[in-house]
Amino acid sequence: MKKWLYAAGLGLVMASSASVQAADKIAIVNVASIFQQMPAREAVAKQLENEFKSRATDLQSQERDLQTKMQRLQRDGATMKASDRSKLEKDVMAQREAFSAKAQQFEQDNRRRQGEERNKILSRIQDAVKSVASKEGYDVVIDANAIAYASNDKDITADVLKQVK
């Protein structure tokens, strides 16, 4: 008897929660698609490229110089005076360490700036999603990449894209 009451109660809870969920108005949006189609994304990419161009050029120059010295050491190391070879080895080691540290800092700065700019764009998309959802009366908006299926009449991607452009 207790099992029957428990099953009936569970069924009642599930039925009432399903009716509550059905009352929510749900839409989907493809954030990745909007991100890829935003004109601001290309402008930001060019801005970042220009921002880091001089540092990248400097690193490339430093790398070429280091490779030249390493090739010289390999090629002429056996015939050089011991003191000259030792000096060149120390120079190569120091330059390699400096290059490595500089390259690592460059990568960190570049990644950080890309993240900052990406977050600014995603914030604009999020604001547009909220605006479209509130205007059209949606209670919940889910990213299209997080669901297996939804009908196209619930997709607000185009409306959000219009708003962010």
PETA-V470757 format. One line per field, one symbol per residue. phi: phi as a letter, one per 40 degrees, with the letter a starting at -180 (. if undefined). burial: + if it has 9 or more other ideal C-beta (glycine too) atoms within 8 Angstrom, else -. Layout:
phi=???
burial=???
//
This chain:
phi=.ccccccccccccccccccccccccbbbabccccdccccccccccccccccbcccccccccccccccccccccccbdcbccdcccccccccccccccccccccccdccccccccccccccccccccccccccccccgccbbbccccbcaacccccbdcccccccc
burial=-------------------------++++++-+++--+-++--+--++---+--++--+--++-++--++-++---+--+----+--++-++--++-++--++--+--++--++--+--+++-++--++-+++--+-+--++++--+--+---++++-+++-++-
//
